Amino acid sequence: MTQPRDRLATPLSAGLSCLLWAAGAMAQDGAPPAPATASAAEPTPWYVGASQGFTHETNVYRVPSSPGDTYSTTTVFGGFDQRIGRQRLFGDASVGLNRYFDEKQLDNTSYAFALGLDWETVGSLSGDLDARWSQYLAAPAASAGIPSTTLNLADSRSISAAARWGGSSLLTLEGTVRHSSLDYSDAAYVSSESSGNAGSLTLYYGKGGPLRLGVGARYDRTETPKAVFFPLTAEYESNTLTGRHVDFHADYDVSGRVTTNLRLSYTKQSNSLIEASDFSGLTGRLAVVWQATGRIAVNAYASRESGFDSAFNSSTFVPPGSPPGTPPVTQLYENNRLTYSADLSAVYSATAKIDVTAGGHYARAKVLSTTSDTVTVSSVESTDLQRMFYLSANYAFTRNGTAYCKLSRELRNVSGGVGYSYDANSIGCSVRYTYR
């Protein structure tokens, strides 16, 4: 590996400092600003644009003792948002060229495509359709050892639909269905490739008041075709993760200044191959949005979820110290039992053109490791702890142009059956121009 190259760290840092100085104090949402969407009031329903950014990272592979590097991201994007009677058809697309100064093997092309339809008919019926397809550099999953330092692109596809009956009436019935798939370019992640289906049906009670209640049920099913490789049979075995949930919803709006969304669920999760990772119990999510002042907004959420970050990884090896002729065993790591997460951010709108955000994210997941030859023989839990802190600024220097900078620090520690830890710092700035 080459040594980190810091040739852009100083100008990037200066760029961030200038934006923060111009802001005077801080906001934005911790993610690069998305292209603005055209509305019905705009003279044209479409837009196109381009952006250029540079990012320096001290740990490009997110593993211990990884080199740092600087990379360039050049993006072109476009989209449309068109009303057709009661219906609304919209879509967007972006393609980015990511080029590293030193770690050339990480050079890649990322893209994201989305197409959607919001529909409405007589009889208080409405709904939406949504399809998405994206490719991006995948983050390493907790695995049977330190993740490999190679290019690994994730290919994610999904299609979803929702239908609602009731409109502004006292009772509203809502149903959703979704299909998704996830594939990786690195063969080492074949055990993490999956496809899934999910559906829900919820009845809501509430009409125009501050409180809205709901009760419903969800079902999800995730297929992992190559979850485990058994060396003695030289074959992969699949795993089917099935989740059944009974949900209670409560949404409460306090004078438009504090909005809360609560989901409390009883969840039962089962696996066809690894019974030790089955789960039953309470899960849920609480989100709060507080408009503290006219310029400051605070966003927070906390959740306890099963199957939140589903990922399988397996490795085959002969246990150290074994006598000659000992058959190899397979060790499987499954990160889908239970995850606790929390997020807190504060957005400060310094002016009509400048926003600054400061925030942090926390996640702790239980990782199950199972050792087997032809059948499962033992299971050990690990803990995957991740923390991130960030500061970002967004400046709309013209009607169609924006500048954005973000500084972040990431910490991760995996302990138990598998162990490794790392930290990573990142600073990046970009300029975006949109034409409509």
Secondary structure, 3 states (H helix, E strand, C coil): CCCCCCCCHHHHHHHHHHHHHHHCCCECCCCCCCCCCCCCCCCCCEEEEEEEEEEEECCCCCCCCCCCEEEEEEEEEEEEEEEECCEEEEEEEEEEEEEECCCHHHCEEEEEEEEEEEEEECCCEEEEEEEEEEEEECCCCCCCCCCCCCCCEEEEEEEEEEEEECCCCCEEEEEEEEEEEEEECCHHHHHHCEEEEEEEEEEEECCCCCEEEEEEEEEEEEEEEEEEEECCCCEEEEEEEEEEEEEEEEEEEECCCEEEEEEEEEEEEEECCCHHHCEEEEEEEEEEEEECCCCEEEEEEEEEECCCCCCEEEEEECCCCCCCCCCCEEEEEECCCCEEEEEEEEEEECCCCEEEEEEEEEEEEEEEEEEECCCEEEEEEEEEEEEEEEEEEEECCCCCEEEEEEEEEEEEEEECCCCEEEEEEEEEEEEEEEEC
